[in-house]
Amino acid sequence: MAPPSYEVRLAPAAARAFRKLPDGVAARVRAAVKRQAEAAARGSHGKRGGKTLKSVRGRSDRFFRLRVGEHRVMYDVLDDERALLVLGIVHRRDLERWLRGGAPGR
């Protein structure tokens, strides 16, 4: 029997961004995040290679970037809380600004 999936939590900025997404994109993002939460429960988060999932290391933290079409979902895995925290959902053209902290709500 597989362990239960991690709980998915949205940071306030990510929740606002998610509500603004078109229905089709929102469904794809929801499905991709759910798959990552299930992978985290199996202990394999961050082990998917290629262009879909990347580990991003900043000055003081590390998180993951998940590619979902033209959008990028940044998230962190909180193993001790069994949660996947979505930090942001941005269009790829706005990713650099988001990473520098210039995006609204971050």
Backbone torsions as a table, in degrees:
resi	resn	phi	psi	omega
1	MET	NA	133.1	-178.9
2	ALA	-75.8	146.3	176.7
3	PRO	-65.8	153.8	-179.7
4	PRO	-63.8	147.9	-179.4
5	SER	-62.4	154.3	174.1
6	TYR	-69.6	149.5	175.4
7	GLU	-72.7	138.4	177.4
8	VAL	-98.4	124.5	177.5
9	ARG	-120.0	144.2	177.6
10	LEU	-111.0	129.1	171.1
11	ALA	-66.1	156.2	-178.2
12	PRO	-52.6	-43.7	179.9
13	ALA	-65.2	-37.5	178.8
14	ALA	-68.3	-38.2	178.5
15	ALA	-63.5	-41.9	178.2
16	ARG	-63.6	-43.8	180.0
17	ALA	-64.6	-39.6	-179.3
18	PHE	-63.6	-41.6	179.9
19	ARG	-63.9	-25.6	-178.5
20	LYS	-85.6	-11.5	-177.4
21	LEU	-70.7	146.5	171.6
22	PRO	-61.3	153.0	-174.8
23	ASP	-53.3	-45.2	-178.3
24	GLY	-64.2	-42.0	179.2
25	VAL	-67.5	-42.0	179.5
26	ALA	-60.4	-39.7	179.3
27	ALA	-65.4	-41.0	178.7
28	ARG	-65.6	-41.7	179.0
29	VAL	-63.8	-45.4	179.8
30	ARG	-58.4	-45.5	-178.8
31	ALA	-65.7	-41.2	-179.2
32	ALA	-66.0	-41.8	179.5
33	VAL	-67.0	-38.5	178.3
34	LYS	-62.8	-41.3	177.2
35	ARG	-61.7	-40.1	179.4
36	GLN	-68.0	-36.3	177.6
37	ALA	-64.8	-38.5	177.5
38	GLU	-67.9	-38.6	177.9
39	ALA	-65.6	-39.0	178.6
40	ALA	-62.4	-37.5	179.3
41	ALA	-64.8	-30.9	177.9
42	ARG	-83.9	-5.4	180.0
43	GLY	83.2	17.6	-177.0
44	SER	-114.4	19.8	177.0
45	HIS	-67.0	141.8	179.1
46	GLY	81.6	2.3	-177.5
47	LYS	-105.1	5.1	179.1
48	ARG	-89.6	118.1	-173.9
49	GLY	-86.8	-167.0	178.2
50	GLY	81.8	-155.9	-175.5
51	LYS	-90.5	-10.3	-174.8
52	THR	-74.2	-41.5	-175.6
53	LEU	-129.7	128.2	178.9
54	LYS	-132.0	148.8	172.1
55	SER	-93.3	130.7	-178.7
56	VAL	-112.8	126.3	179.7
57	ARG	-111.7	122.1	177.0
58	GLY	-100.0	-166.1	-179.8
59	ARG	-66.9	-39.1	-174.5
60	SER	-126.4	-0.2	-177.1
61	ASP	-148.3	175.4	177.4
62	ARG	-140.2	138.6	175.8
63	PHE	-148.0	177.9	-178.1
64	PHE	-110.2	149.4	176.2
65	ARG	-119.8	123.7	-178.6
66	LEU	-111.9	126.5	178.9
67	ARG	-87.8	126.5	176.5
68	VAL	-131.4	91.8	-176.2
69	GLY	61.6	-125.8	-179.7
70	GLU	-84.9	-3.5	-177.0
71	HIS	-107.0	156.1	176.5
72	ARG	-122.9	133.9	179.5
73	VAL	-111.3	117.3	177.4
74	MET	-98.0	132.2	-178.2
75	TYR	-149.2	163.1	176.5
76	ASP	-126.4	148.1	178.2
77	VAL	-104.7	120.2	179.4
78	LEU	-103.0	87.7	-174.4
79	ASP	-60.9	-40.3	-177.4
80	ASP	-66.6	-24.2	178.2
81	GLU	-103.5	0.1	-175.9
82	ARG	49.6	53.6	-177.7
83	ALA	-138.0	149.4	172.3
84	LEU	-111.9	114.7	-176.0
85	LEU	-99.8	113.5	177.2
86	VAL	-81.3	117.8	-176.9
87	LEU	-87.5	-34.1	-178.4
88	GLY	-166.8	154.1	174.7
89	ILE	-131.1	114.3	-176.2
90	VAL	-135.0	153.6	172.5
91	HIS	-69.5	148.6	-174.8
92	ARG	-58.9	-31.3	-179.4
93	ARG	-68.5	-20.9	-179.6
94	ASP	-100.4	4.3	-173.6
95	LEU	-63.1	-46.1	-178.3
96	GLU	-60.1	-43.1	179.1
97	ARG	-63.9	-40.6	178.6
98	TRP	-63.0	-44.4	-178.7
99	LEU	-64.1	-33.1	177.5
100	ARG	-78.2	-7.1	177.6
101	GLY	88.2	11.8	-178.7
102	GLY	-90.1	-1.3	-178.5
103	ALA	-76.6	144.6	177.2
104	PRO	-60.3	140.5	176.9
105	GLY	84.6	4.5	179.9
106	ARG	-119.4	NA	NA
